[in-house]
């Protein structure tokens, strides 16, 4: 049967199966036989767990047949059950987009108060089955590659650019006319998850230049945090992709704007941007109505997710940064402001992310 035929059969068969397996749906019964089986969801089994550097854990996962692949630099919403509760976080894929062995790779940094990252570091093991979204995000390389590519990362931001580098090397980009400069910032060499592999890749590919900058250690080609004076030595003709903490991303972006560089710059950061809520909204006022649960609360000025949780509700959420869209809900009436962009949403009956919007006056949300 062709792929088109299988897709057509899937569209017809799934609604029929859902109708005859009410109220649980077919996936509930399939997972009793095999937790990897699903007609709708991407599920993946953890096949290996490693600790490649201080404070990081690497997971290798084998996805089921619902997985549709990804572009280097993209991320997934990763859902794992902890103490009977499903928890979702966004993680970038670190493997090459070609995935020759069919395995997906995630490298996760341990957060001091991180429930999921802490669990992955100490308790997750081979055989654990997790749920994944399809690949998301526009932090990717173009099909028409520029001649010189600059990849800058800091800390756990290395994962999406590592995926890009691996893909470029497998494509033969660094062995031909293409050039890649890979600049990574870390506390020390012990904190670099791919230290040995980066050295091997640099030795094997003449078009790859590796630069490491350690903020609390020695031995790197550069020292300290990002400084605009470091960039001239990297070349002003390079299109750049930057991923890491907000401070690094903001510093690189500011340098691009200040100097008027006319080469492309794409950025992604793993921490929420500085809130852009303007002062002219004044003190919080009004009432928030969670219509489905019939809860009403006085607006405290916090995000709608935080106010819902304070009211005893348990909305679905993932990244809590407005990236993964897990917390998308319908605003039926009222105005909300996006915490990161400052944009005001006034349209009734519209979708919003409750983790990154705050109410401005009276608001009703379908929660």
PASE-631141 format. One record per residue (C-alpha): residue in three letters; x, y, z. Coordinates in Angstrom, 2 decimals, always signed. Each point is the difference from the previous one (the first is absolute). Layout:
N
pt code = ALA | X = X | Y = Y | Z = Z .
...
END
This chain:
367
pt code = UNK | X = +0.00 | Y = +0.00 | Z = +0.00 .
pt code = UNK | X = +1.28 | Y = +3.48 | Z = -0.86 .
pt code = UNK | X = +0.60 | Y = +2.70 | Z = +2.62 .
pt code = UNK | X = -3.01 | Y = +1.89 | Z = -1.38 .
pt code = UNK | X = -2.14 | Y = -3.10 | Z = +0.37 .
pt code = UNK | X = +1.12 | Y = -0.53 | Z = +3.58 .
pt code = UNK | X = -0.78 | Y = +3.63 | Z = +0.83 .
pt code = UNK | X = -3.48 | Y = -0.30 | Z = -1.52 .
pt code = UNK | X = -0.65 | Y = -3.23 | Z = +1.91 .
pt code = UNK | X = +1.16 | Y = +1.68 | Z = +3.21 .
pt code = UNK | X = -2.41 | Y = +2.92 | Z = -0.51 .
pt code = UNK | X = -2.92 | Y = -2.39 | Z = -0.42 .
pt code = UNK | X = +0.90 | Y = -2.64 | Z = +2.57 .
pt code = UNK | X = +0.87 | Y = +2.22 | Z = +2.97 .
pt code = UNK | X = -3.41 | Y = +1.73 | Z = +0.30 .
pt code = UNK | X = -1.73 | Y = -3.40 | Z = -0.25 .
pt code = UNK | X = +2.18 | Y = -1.47 | Z = +2.72 .
pt code = UNK | X = -0.55 | Y = +3.05 | Z = +2.20 .
pt code = UNK | X = -3.75 | Y = -0.41 | Z = -0.39 .
pt code = UNK | X = -0.03 | Y = -3.64 | Z = +1.11 .
pt code = UNK | X = +2.47 | Y = +0.45 | Z = +2.88 .
pt code = UNK | X = -1.81 | Y = +2.83 | Z = +1.82 .
pt code = UNK | X = +0.71 | Y = +1.33 | Z = +2.60 .
pt code = UNK | X = +3.72 | Y = -0.82 | Z = +0.06 .
pt code = UNK | X = +0.94 | Y = -0.08 | Z = -3.69 .
pt code = UNK | X = +2.07 | Y = -2.65 | Z = -1.81 .
pt code = UNK | X = +3.39 | Y = +1.18 | Z = +1.32 .
pt code = UNK | X = -1.00 | Y = -0.91 | Z = +3.55 .
pt code = UNK | X = -0.50 | Y = -3.63 | Z = -1.02 .
pt code = UNK | X = +3.02 | Y = -0.15 | Z = -2.29 .
pt code = UNK | X = +2.37 | Y = +1.20 | Z = +2.73 .
pt code = UNK | X = -1.17 | Y = -2.85 | Z = +2.23 .
pt code = UNK | X = +1.55 | Y = -2.34 | Z = -2.57 .
pt code = UNK | X = +3.05 | Y = +2.14 | Z = -0.73 .
pt code = UNK | X = +0.61 | Y = +3.51 | Z = +1.42 .
pt code = UNK | X = +1.67 | Y = +1.02 | Z = -3.28 .
pt code = UNK | X = -3.13 | Y = -0.71 | Z = -2.06 .
pt code = UNK | X = -2.14 | Y = +3.01 | Z = -0.90 .
pt code = UNK | X = -2.17 | Y = +1.02 | Z = -2.94 .
pt code = UNK | X = +0.40 | Y = +3.71 | Z = +0.70 .
pt code = UNK | X = +2.97 | Y = +0.78 | Z = +2.25 .
pt code = UNK | X = +3.74 | Y = -0.03 | Z = -0.48 .
pt code = UNK | X = +1.41 | Y = -2.23 | Z = +2.70 .
pt code = UNK | X = +3.63 | Y = -0.84 | Z = +0.56 .
pt code = UNK | X = +1.90 | Y = -2.49 | Z = +2.13 .
pt code = UNK | X = +3.14 | Y = +1.08 | Z = +1.82 .
pt code = UNK | X = +2.65 | Y = -2.51 | Z = -1.09 .
pt code = UNK | X = +3.08 | Y = +1.54 | Z = +1.63 .
pt code = UNK | X = +0.83 | Y = +2.57 | Z = +2.68 .
pt code = UNK | X = +3.46 | Y = +1.59 | Z = +0.30 .
pt code = UNK | X = +1.56 | Y = +2.86 | Z = +1.97 .
pt code = UNK | X = +2.41 | Y = +1.66 | Z = -2.46 .
pt code = UNK | X = +0.91 | Y = +3.05 | Z = +2.11 .
pt code = UNK | X = -0.50 | Y = +1.61 | Z = +3.38 .
pt code = UNK | X = -3.69 | Y = +0.70 | Z = +0.53 .
pt code = UNK | X = -1.31 | Y = -1.54 | Z = -3.22 .
pt code = UNK | X = -1.69 | Y = -3.23 | Z = -1.04 .
pt code = UNK | X = -0.23 | Y = -1.39 | Z = -3.54 .
pt code = UNK | X = -3.01 | Y = -2.08 | Z = -1.03 .
pt code = UNK | X = -0.19 | Y = -2.16 | Z = -3.10 .
pt code = UNK | X = -3.57 | Y = -0.74 | Z = -1.05 .
pt code = UNK | X = -1.60 | Y = -2.29 | Z = -2.59 .
pt code = UNK | X = -3.26 | Y = +1.60 | Z = -1.29 .
pt code = UNK | X = -3.00 | Y = -1.92 | Z = -1.30 .
pt code = UNK | X = -1.36 | Y = +0.21 | Z = -3.53 .
pt code = UNK | X = -1.93 | Y = +3.23 | Z = +0.61 .
pt code = UNK | X = +3.25 | Y = +2.03 | Z = -0.01 .
pt code = UNK | X = +0.37 | Y = +2.07 | Z = -3.18 .
pt code = UNK | X = +3.63 | Y = +1.15 | Z = +0.34 .
pt code = UNK | X = +1.48 | Y = +3.44 | Z = +0.62 .
pt code = UNK | X = +2.28 | Y = +2.76 | Z = -1.22 .
pt code = UNK | X = +3.29 | Y = +0.65 | Z = +1.79 .
pt code = UNK | X = -0.59 | Y = +2.58 | Z = +2.75 .
pt code = UNK | X = -3.61 | Y = -0.89 | Z = +0.79 .
pt code = UNK | X = -1.38 | Y = -1.04 | Z = +3.39 .
pt code = UNK | X = -2.73 | Y = -2.28 | Z = +1.34 .
pt code = UNK | X = -2.44 | Y = +0.15 | Z = +2.87 .
pt code = UNK | X = +1.14 | Y = -2.91 | Z = +2.18 .
pt code = UNK | X = -2.55 | Y = -1.56 | Z = +2.38 .
pt code = UNK | X = +0.87 | Y = -2.46 | Z = +2.75 .
pt code = UNK | X = -2.09 | Y = -1.35 | Z = +2.85 .
pt code = UNK | X = +1.38 | Y = +0.76 | Z = +3.47 .
pt code = UNK | X = -1.88 | Y = -1.30 | Z = +3.06 .
pt code = UNK | X = -3.11 | Y = -0.53 | Z = -2.11 .
pt code = UNK | X = -0.01 | Y = +3.52 | Z = -1.49 .
pt code = UNK | X = +0.98 | Y = +0.79 | Z = -3.57 .
pt code = UNK | X = +2.64 | Y = +2.74 | Z = -0.20 .
pt code = UNK | X = +0.95 | Y = +1.76 | Z = -3.24 .
pt code = UNK | X = +3.14 | Y = +1.96 | Z = -0.85 .
pt code = UNK | X = +1.55 | Y = +1.21 | Z = -3.26 .
pt code = UNK | X = +3.38 | Y = -1.44 | Z = -1.00 .
pt code = UNK | X = +2.03 | Y = +0.46 | Z = -3.17 .
pt code = UNK | X = +1.11 | Y = -3.01 | Z = -1.98 .
pt code = UNK | X = +3.79 | Y = -0.36 | Z = -0.12 .
pt code = UNK | X = +0.34 | Y = -2.76 | Z = -2.59 .
pt code = UNK | X = +0.57 | Y = +0.45 | Z = -3.71 .
pt code = UNK | X = -3.18 | Y = +0.56 | Z = -1.98 .
pt code = UNK | X = +0.91 | Y = -3.12 | Z = -2.00 .
pt code = UNK | X = -0.21 | Y = -2.27 | Z = +3.09 .
pt code = UNK | X = +1.74 | Y = -2.93 | Z = -1.70 .
pt code = UNK | X = -0.69 | Y = -2.35 | Z = +2.93 .
pt code = UNK | X = -3.58 | Y = +1.20 | Z = +0.44 .
pt code = UNK | X = +0.68 | Y = +1.22 | Z = +3.53 .
pt code = UNK | X = -0.78 | Y = +3.48 | Z = +1.33 .
pt code = UNK | X = +2.37 | Y = +1.69 | Z = +2.42 .
pt code = UNK | X = -0.80 | Y = +2.49 | Z = +2.75 .
pt code = UNK | X = +2.56 | Y = +1.47 | Z = +2.37 .
pt code = UNK | X = -1.60 | Y = +1.63 | Z = +3.04 .
pt code = UNK | X = +1.65 | Y = +2.29 | Z = +2.54 .
pt code = UNK | X = -0.96 | Y = -0.47 | Z = +3.64 .
pt code = UNK | X = -1.86 | Y = +3.03 | Z = +1.35 .
pt code = UNK | X = +0.32 | Y = +0.72 | Z = +3.75 .
pt code = UNK | X = -3.76 | Y = -0.19 | Z = +0.53 .
pt code = UNK | X = -0.78 | Y = -1.98 | Z = -3.15 .
pt code = UNK | X = -2.53 | Y = -2.77 | Z = +0.64 .
pt code = UNK | X = +0.33 | Y = -1.62 | Z = -3.43 .
pt code = UNK | X = +3.72 | Y = +0.60 | Z = -0.54 .
pt code = UNK | X = +0.72 | Y = -1.31 | Z = +3.50 .
pt code = UNK | X = -2.05 | Y = -3.12 | Z = -0.66 .
pt code = UNK | X = +1.77 | Y = -0.63 | Z = -3.30 .
pt code = UNK | X = +3.39 | Y = +0.30 | Z = +1.70 .
pt code = UNK | X = -0.76 | Y = -2.36 | Z = +2.87 .
pt code = UNK | X = -2.93 | Y = -2.28 | Z = -0.84 .
pt code = UNK | X = -0.59 | Y = -0.38 | Z = -3.75 .
pt code = UNK | X = +1.42 | Y = -3.16 | Z = -1.51 .
pt code = UNK | X = -0.16 | Y = -2.26 | Z = -3.05 .
pt code = UNK | X = -3.48 | Y = -1.32 | Z = -0.65 .
pt code = UNK | X = -1.79 | Y = +3.18 | Z = +1.09 .
pt code = UNK | X = -2.62 | Y = +1.05 | Z = -2.56 .
pt code = UNK | X = -0.63 | Y = +3.71 | Z = -0.52 .
pt code = UNK | X = -2.21 | Y = +2.10 | Z = -2.27 .
pt code = UNK | X = +1.35 | Y = +2.46 | Z = -2.55 .
pt code = UNK | X = -1.57 | Y = +2.68 | Z = -2.14 .
pt code = UNK | X = +0.96 | Y = +0.21 | Z = -3.64 .
pt code = UNK | X = +3.05 | Y = +2.21 | Z = -0.57 .
pt code = UNK | X = -0.64 | Y = +3.72 | Z = +0.53 .
pt code = UNK | X = +1.75 | Y = +3.32 | Z = -0.49 .
pt code = UNK | X = +1.55 | Y = +2.13 | Z = -2.71 .
pt code = UNK | X = +3.55 | Y = +0.08 | Z = +1.38 .
pt code = UNK | X = +1.34 | Y = -1.95 | Z = -2.98 .
pt code = UNK | X = +2.53 | Y = +0.18 | Z = -2.80 .
pt code = UNK | X = -1.20 | Y = +1.09 | Z = -3.45 .
pt code = UNK | X = +0.04 | Y = -2.47 | Z = -2.88 .
pt code = UNK | X = +2.22 | Y = +2.45 | Z = -1.90 .
pt code = UNK | X = +3.01 | Y = +0.05 | Z = +2.33 .
pt code = UNK | X = +2.12 | Y = +3.17 | Z = +0.34 .
pt code = UNK | X = +3.69 | Y = -0.44 | Z = -0.67 .
pt code = UNK | X = +1.01 | Y = +0.83 | Z = +3.61 .
pt code = UNK | X = -2.14 | Y = -1.08 | Z = +2.97 .
pt code = UNK | X = +0.64 | Y = +1.23 | Z = +3.56 .
pt code = UNK | X = -1.51 | Y = -2.14 | Z = +2.78 .
pt code = UNK | X = +0.09 | Y = +1.57 | Z = +3.48 .
pt code = UNK | X = -1.29 | Y = -1.79 | Z = +3.08 .
pt code = UNK | X = +0.15 | Y = +0.24 | Z = +3.76 .
pt code = UNK | X = -0.61 | Y = -2.73 | Z = +2.57 .
pt code = UNK | X = -2.87 | Y = -2.32 | Z = -0.95 .
pt code = UNK | X = -0.59 | Y = +2.14 | Z = -3.09 .
pt code = UNK | X = +2.57 | Y = -2.22 | Z = -1.68 .
pt code = UNK | X = -2.63 | Y = -2.64 | Z = -0.87 .
pt code = UNK | X = -1.72 | Y = +1.57 | Z = -3.05 .
pt code = UNK | X = +3.24 | Y = +1.33 | Z = -1.49 .
pt code = UNK | X = +1.61 | Y = -3.41 | Z = +0.59 .
pt code = UNK | X = -2.78 | Y = -1.45 | Z = -2.11 .
pt code = UNK | X = +0.78 | Y = +2.58 | Z = -2.68 .
pt code = UNK | X = +3.74 | Y = -0.75 | Z = +0.13 .
pt code = UNK | X = -0.49 | Y = -3.76 | Z = -0.21 .
pt code = UNK | X = -2.37 | Y = +0.44 | Z = -2.94 .
pt code = UNK | X = +2.40 | Y = +2.33 | Z = -1.82 .
pt code = UNK | X = +2.89 | Y = -2.44 | Z = +0.50 .
pt code = UNK | X = -2.04 | Y = -2.97 | Z = -1.24 .
pt code = UNK | X = -1.09 | Y = +2.05 | Z = -3.02 .
pt code = UNK | X = +3.66 | Y = +0.60 | Z = -0.87 .
pt code = UNK | X = -0.36 | Y = +3.76 | Z = +0.44 .
pt code = UNK | X = +3.14 | Y = +0.36 | Z = +2.14 .
pt code = UNK | X = +2.07 | Y = -2.15 | Z = -2.35 .
pt code = UNK | X = -0.68 | Y = +2.12 | Z = -3.06 .
pt code = UNK | X = -0.23 | Y = +3.72 | Z = -0.62 .
pt code = UNK | X = -2.11 | Y = +0.67 | Z = +3.09 .
pt code = UNK | X = +1.39 | Y = +1.37 | Z = +3.27 .
pt code = UNK | X = -1.42 | Y = -0.37 | Z = +3.51 .
pt code = UNK | X = +1.21 | Y = +1.85 | Z = +3.09 .
pt code = UNK | X = -1.29 | Y = -1.60 | Z = +3.19 .
pt code = UNK | X = +0.29 | Y = +2.18 | Z = +3.13 .
pt code = UNK | X = -1.19 | Y = -1.43 | Z = +3.31 .
pt code = UNK | X = -0.06 | Y = +1.63 | Z = +3.45 .
pt code = UNK | X = +0.11 | Y = -2.16 | Z = +3.15 .
pt code = UNK | X = +1.20 | Y = +0.22 | Z = +3.59 .
pt code = UNK | X = +2.88 | Y = -2.40 | Z = -0.67 .
pt code = UNK | X = +0.98 | Y = -2.88 | Z = -2.27 .
pt code = UNK | X = -1.70 | Y = -2.40 | Z = +2.42 .
pt code = UNK | X = -3.33 | Y = +1.71 | Z = -0.73 .
pt code = UNK | X = +0.10 | Y = -0.51 | Z = -3.80 .
pt code = UNK | X = -2.25 | Y = -2.93 | Z = -0.88 .
pt code = UNK | X = +1.60 | Y = -0.69 | Z = -3.40 .
pt code = UNK | X = +3.61 | Y = +0.92 | Z = +0.75 .
pt code = UNK | X = +1.66 | Y = -3.11 | Z = -1.47 .
pt code = UNK | X = -2.29 | Y = -0.23 | Z = -3.02 .
pt code = UNK | X = +0.56 | Y = +3.66 | Z = -0.87 .
pt code = UNK | X = +3.77 | Y = -0.56 | Z = -0.02 .
pt code = UNK | X = -0.39 | Y = -3.06 | Z = -2.23 .
pt code = UNK | X = -2.25 | Y = +1.86 | Z = -2.45 .
pt code = UNK | X = +2.37 | Y = +2.98 | Z = -0.16 .
pt code = UNK | X = +2.96 | Y = -2.29 | Z = -0.73 .
pt code = UNK | X = -1.90 | Y = -1.85 | Z = -2.74 .
pt code = UNK | X = -1.53 | Y = +3.00 | Z = -1.80 .
pt code = UNK | X = +2.31 | Y = +2.70 | Z = -1.38 .
pt code = UNK | X = -2.88 | Y = +2.44 | Z = -0.36 .
pt code = UNK | X = -0.89 | Y = -0.11 | Z = +3.71 .
pt code = UNK | X = +1.59 | Y = +2.40 | Z = +2.49 .
pt code = UNK | X = -0.64 | Y = -0.77 | Z = +3.68 .
pt code = UNK | X = +0.18 | Y = +2.71 | Z = +2.68 .
pt code = UNK | X = -0.76 | Y = -0.64 | Z = +3.66 .
pt code = UNK | X = -0.33 | Y = +2.77 | Z = +2.59 .
pt code = UNK | X = +0.03 | Y = -0.92 | Z = +3.69 .
pt code = UNK | X = -1.39 | Y = +2.49 | Z = +2.50 .
pt code = UNK | X = +1.39 | Y = -1.73 | Z = +3.13 .
pt code = UNK | X = +2.84 | Y = -2.08 | Z = -1.35 .
pt code = UNK | X = +2.99 | Y = -0.01 | Z = -2.30 .
pt code = UNK | X = +1.00 | Y = -1.90 | Z = -3.09 .
pt code = UNK | X = -2.39 | Y = +1.47 | Z = -2.54 .
pt code = UNK | X = +0.88 | Y = +1.88 | Z = -3.17 .
pt code = UNK | X = -1.84 | Y = +3.01 | Z = +1.50 .
pt code = UNK | X = -0.65 | Y = +1.08 | Z = +3.58 .
pt code = UNK | X = -2.91 | Y = +1.56 | Z = +1.86 .
pt code = UNK | X = -3.51 | Y = +0.86 | Z = -1.10 .
pt code = UNK | X = -1.04 | Y = +1.28 | Z = -3.40 .
pt code = UNK | X = +1.80 | Y = +3.17 | Z = -1.01 .
pt code = UNK | X = -0.63 | Y = +1.78 | Z = -3.28 .
pt code = UNK | X = +3.77 | Y = +0.30 | Z = -0.42 .
pt code = UNK | X = +0.08 | Y = -3.77 | Z = -0.54 .
pt code = UNK | X = -2.12 | Y = +0.16 | Z = -3.14 .
pt code = UNK | X = +2.35 | Y = +1.70 | Z = -2.47 .
pt code = UNK | X = +2.32 | Y = -2.98 | Z = +0.22 .
pt code = UNK | X = -2.92 | Y = -2.25 | Z = -0.96 .
pt code = UNK | X = -0.66 | Y = +1.77 | Z = -3.29 .
pt code = UNK | X = -2.66 | Y = +2.58 | Z = -0.83 .
pt code = UNK | X = -1.39 | Y = -1.98 | Z = -2.92 .
pt code = UNK | X = -1.53 | Y = -2.82 | Z = +2.06 .
pt code = UNK | X = -3.74 | Y = -0.57 | Z = +0.34 .
pt code = UNK | X = -0.51 | Y = -0.76 | Z = +3.69 .
pt code = UNK | X = -2.17 | Y = -2.29 | Z = +2.10 .
pt code = UNK | X = +0.12 | Y = +0.66 | Z = +3.76 .
pt code = UNK | X = -1.57 | Y = -2.06 | Z = +2.80 .
pt code = UNK | X = +0.50 | Y = +0.19 | Z = +3.75 .
pt code = UNK | X = -0.79 | Y = +2.06 | Z = +3.08 .
pt code = UNK | X = -1.81 | Y = +3.30 | Z = -0.47 .
pt code = UNK | X = +3.12 | Y = +2.01 | Z = +0.90 .
pt code = UNK | X = +2.03 | Y = -1.55 | Z = -2.81 .
pt code = UNK | X = -2.77 | Y = +0.26 | Z = -2.58 .
pt code = UNK | X = -0.78 | Y = +3.61 | Z = +0.93 .
pt code = UNK | X = +3.68 | Y = +0.99 | Z = -0.15 .
pt code = UNK | X = +0.48 | Y = -1.48 | Z = -3.48 .
pt code = UNK | X = -3.24 | Y = +1.52 | Z = -1.26 .
pt code = UNK | X = +0.99 | Y = +3.43 | Z = +1.40 .
pt code = UNK | X = +3.37 | Y = -0.21 | Z = -1.76 .
pt code = UNK | X = -1.72 | Y = -0.84 | Z = -3.30 .
pt code = UNK | X = -2.32 | Y = +3.00 | Z = +0.36 .
pt code = UNK | X = +2.70 | Y = +2.38 | Z = +1.19 .
pt code = UNK | X = +2.43 | Y = -0.76 | Z = -2.81 .
pt code = UNK | X = -2.61 | Y = -0.33 | Z = -2.75 .
pt code = UNK | X = +1.29 | Y = -3.36 | Z = -1.22 .
pt code = UNK | X = -1.92 | Y = -0.95 | Z = -3.12 .
pt code = UNK | X = +0.42 | Y = -3.77 | Z = +0.35 .
pt code = UNK | X = -2.84 | Y = -2.15 | Z = +1.39 .
pt code = UNK | X = -0.32 | Y = -0.68 | Z = +3.73 .
pt code = UNK | X = -2.37 | Y = -2.58 | Z = +1.48 .
pt code = UNK | X = -0.38 | Y = -0.39 | Z = +3.74 .
pt code = UNK | X = -1.59 | Y = -2.35 | Z = +2.49 .
pt code = UNK | X = +0.21 | Y = +0.10 | Z = +3.78 .
pt code = UNK | X = -0.90 | Y = -2.46 | Z = +2.74 .
pt code = UNK | X = -1.07 | Y = +2.57 | Z = +2.59 .
pt code = UNK | X = -2.89 | Y = +2.38 | Z = -0.29 .
pt code = UNK | X = +0.80 | Y = +3.50 | Z = -1.29 .
pt code = UNK | X = -0.18 | Y = +2.95 | Z = +2.34 .
pt code = UNK | X = -3.69 | Y = +0.90 | Z = +0.44 .
pt code = UNK | X = -1.11 | Y = +2.82 | Z = -2.26 .
pt code = UNK | X = -3.15 | Y = +0.95 | Z = +1.93 .
pt code = UNK | X = -0.24 | Y = +3.79 | Z = -0.22 .
pt code = UNK | X = -0.52 | Y = +2.18 | Z = +3.06 .
pt code = UNK | X = -3.05 | Y = +1.78 | Z = -1.40 .
pt code = UNK | X = -2.24 | Y = -2.99 | Z = +0.82 .
pt code = UNK | X = +0.35 | Y = +1.11 | Z = +3.63 .
pt code = UNK | X = -0.92 | Y = -2.16 | Z = +2.95 .
pt code = UNK | X = -1.87 | Y = -3.24 | Z = -0.78 .
pt code = UNK | X = -3.77 | Y = +0.34 | Z = +0.06 .
pt code = UNK | X = -3.10 | Y = -1.92 | Z = -0.98 .
pt code = UNK | X = -1.04 | Y = -3.61 | Z = +0.33 .
pt code = UNK | X = +1.08 | Y = -3.21 | Z = -1.71 .
pt code = UNK | X = -2.74 | Y = -2.49 | Z = -0.77 .
pt code = UNK | X = +0.96 | Y = -3.60 | Z = -0.74 .
pt code = UNK | X = -3.24 | Y = -0.91 | Z = -1.71 .
pt code = UNK | X = +0.21 | Y = -3.80 | Z = -0.28 .
pt code = UNK | X = +0.79 | Y = -0.50 | Z = +3.70 .
pt code = UNK | X = -2.21 | Y = +2.95 | Z = +1.08 .
pt code = UNK | X = +2.79 | Y = +1.59 | Z = +2.02 .
pt code = UNK | X = +0.27 | Y = +3.78 | Z = +0.40 .
pt code = UNK | X = +3.06 | Y = +1.69 | Z = +1.47 .
pt code = UNK | X = +1.21 | Y = +3.54 | Z = +0.49 .
pt code = UNK | X = +2.66 | Y = +0.82 | Z = -2.59 .
pt code = UNK | X = +3.41 | Y = -0.01 | Z = +1.73 .
pt code = UNK | X = +2.02 | Y = +1.01 | Z = -3.07 .
pt code = UNK | X = +1.71 | Y = -3.40 | Z = -0.24 .
pt code = UNK | X = -0.22 | Y = -2.16 | Z = -3.10 .
pt code = UNK | X = -3.30 | Y = -1.72 | Z = -0.64 .
pt code = UNK | X = +1.68 | Y = -3.36 | Z = +0.62 .
pt code = UNK | X = +1.25 | Y = +1.11 | Z = +3.42 .
pt code = UNK | X = -3.41 | Y = +1.42 | Z = +0.91 .
pt code = UNK | X = -1.73 | Y = -3.20 | Z = -1.10 .
pt code = UNK | X = +2.38 | Y = -2.11 | Z = +2.08 .
pt code = UNK | X = -0.54 | Y = +2.28 | Z = +3.01 .
pt code = UNK | X = -3.74 | Y = -0.63 | Z = -0.42 .
pt code = UNK | X = +0.58 | Y = -3.75 | Z = +0.24 .
pt code = UNK | X = -0.23 | Y = -0.74 | Z = -3.73 .
pt code = UNK | X = +2.48 | Y = -2.20 | Z = -1.84 .
pt code = UNK | X = +0.30 | Y = +1.20 | Z = -3.60 .
pt code = UNK | X = +2.26 | Y = -1.91 | Z = -2.37 .
pt code = UNK | X = +3.35 | Y = +1.72 | Z = -0.51 .
pt code = UNK | X = +3.49 | Y = -0.79 | Z = -1.25 .
pt code = UNK | X = +2.76 | Y = +2.57 | Z = -0.28 .
pt code = UNK | X = -1.72 | Y = +2.84 | Z = +1.94 .
pt code = UNK | X = +1.69 | Y = +2.34 | Z = -2.53 .
pt code = UNK | X = -2.56 | Y = +0.25 | Z = -2.81 .
pt code = UNK | X = +1.98 | Y = -2.30 | Z = -2.33 .
pt code = UNK | X = -1.51 | Y = -3.48 | Z = +0.05 .
pt code = UNK | X = -3.68 | Y = +1.12 | Z = -0.26 .
pt code = UNK | X = -1.10 | Y = -2.74 | Z = +2.45 .
pt code = UNK | X = -1.87 | Y = +2.56 | Z = +2.11 .
pt code = UNK | X = -1.98 | Y = +1.49 | Z = -2.91 .
pt code = UNK | X = -3.50 | Y = +0.93 | Z = +1.19 .
pt code = UNK | X = -2.92 | Y = +2.01 | Z = -1.32 .
pt code = UNK | X = -0.55 | Y = +3.54 | Z = +1.26 .
pt code = UNK | X = -3.71 | Y = +0.69 | Z = -0.41 .
pt code = UNK | X = -0.06 | Y = +3.66 | Z = +1.10 .
pt code = UNK | X = +2.36 | Y = +2.69 | Z = +1.27 .
pt code = UNK | X = +3.53 | Y = +1.21 | Z = -0.70 .
pt code = UNK | X = +3.32 | Y = -1.70 | Z = +0.76 .
pt code = UNK | X = +3.55 | Y = +1.14 | Z = -0.53 .
pt code = UNK | X = +2.80 | Y = -2.30 | Z = -1.12 .
pt code = UNK | X = +2.62 | Y = +0.06 | Z = +2.73 .
pt code = UNK | X = +3.00 | Y = -0.22 | Z = -2.34 .
pt code = UNK | X = -1.00 | Y = +2.18 | Z = -2.95 .
pt code = UNK | X = -2.33 | Y = +2.49 | Z = +1.71 .
pt code = UNK | X = -2.60 | Y = -0.59 | Z = -2.72 .
pt code = UNK | X = -3.63 | Y = +0.55 | Z = +1.06 .
pt code = UNK | X = -2.60 | Y = -2.57 | Z = -1.12 .
pt code = UNK | X = -3.51 | Y = +1.48 | Z = -0.12 .
pt code = UNK | X = -1.79 | Y = -2.43 | Z = -2.34 .
pt code = UNK | X = -2.77 | Y = -2.01 | Z = +1.69 .
pt code = UNK | X = -0.15 | Y = -3.77 | Z = -0.45 .
pt code = UNK | X = +3.71 | Y = -0.33 | Z = -0.81 .
pt code = UNK | X = +2.79 | Y = -2.41 | Z = +0.95 .
pt code = UNK | X = +2.67 | Y = +1.09 | Z = +2.47 .
pt code = UNK | X = +2.85 | Y = -1.61 | Z = +1.94 .
pt code = UNK | X = -0.96 | Y = +0.32 | Z = +3.67 .
pt code = UNK | X = +3.60 | Y = -0.49 | Z = +1.19 .
pt code = UNK | X = +1.18 | Y = +3.22 | Z = -1.66 .
pt code = UNK | X = -3.00 | Y = +2.36 | Z = +0.07 .
pt code = UNK | X = -1.32 | Y = +2.22 | Z = +2.77 .
pt code = UNK | X = -3.55 | Y = +1.36 | Z = +0.22 .
pt code = UNK | X = -0.66 | Y = +3.70 | Z = -0.48 .
pt code = UNK | X = -3.27 | Y = +0.57 | Z = +1.82 .
pt code = UNK | X = -2.85 | Y = -2.53 | Z = -0.12 .
pt code = UNK | X = +0.81 | Y = -3.17 | Z = -1.94 .
pt code = UNK | X = -1.84 | Y = -3.27 | Z = -0.58 .
pt code = UNK | X = +1.98 | Y = -3.13 | Z = -0.94 .
pt code = UNK | X = -1.26 | Y = -3.47 | Z = -0.83 .
pt code = UNK | X = +1.69 | Y = -1.88 | Z = +2.83 .
END
